């Protein structure tokens, strides 16, 4: 469901049909997030290109940590559920993902991870609160300026995407209801999961 018109899958043509088919192949079904962009498939294509460019320069675990931290701060259930699920499936225990979603520490985050999470949170909450000390901290932990920029880019991109989804009323896909209840509840930080 969204607050704006979308294009039903059986009525999609041209760029919308191509976008739907591409995401169906990528995700195994057609996500609500894709339908939310049905009136502007060119914007969605540009988003995917930008997101891909940022991700290509980052370690996937770091990208997912920065993204979850930003999604949590933005109260985006959709993005927190999606990226928290990836973190759990590929990199971390459910307990550690719940800790990140709660803004708490966990032994599964080293000093670099914790600094990345903190920077992404600050970017999403109030980018003007980021200071040179934040960059210096990450440099002292071994990150290059390009890697620091990658964290900022990931968090800033999440702000755009999460805000679009929430502003048009896109609900997290029903498949997220199947997550472990404790993990699901920790990652549902804003809108509830769609019922179907």
Number of C-alpha atoms within 10 A of each C-alpha: 18 16 11 13 13 17 16 12 14 7 8 16 12 8 14 23 17 13 21 23 17 15 16 14 10 11 10 10 13 18 19 20 25 19 23 25 23 23 14 13 20 14 12 19 14 11 15 12 12 15 16 11 12 18 18 12 12 16 11 15 15 20 25 23 28 32 31 33 31 32 32 28 22 21 19 27 28 29 27 29 28 18 22 30 22 18 22 16 11 10 15 17 14 19 15 21 27 22 18 23 26 15 16 11 14 14 8 16 18 11 13 17 17 20 18 27 25 17 27 30 25 21 23 24 17 10 15 8 11 16 11 8 9 17 18 14 16 21 15 11 13 11 16 13 12 11 18 18 14 22 24 25 21 26 28 18 19 24 20 12 18 21 16 15 22 23 12 16 17 25 24 29 21 14 12 20 18 8 13 10 11 11 22 21 16 21 30 22 21 17 15 16 19 16 12 10
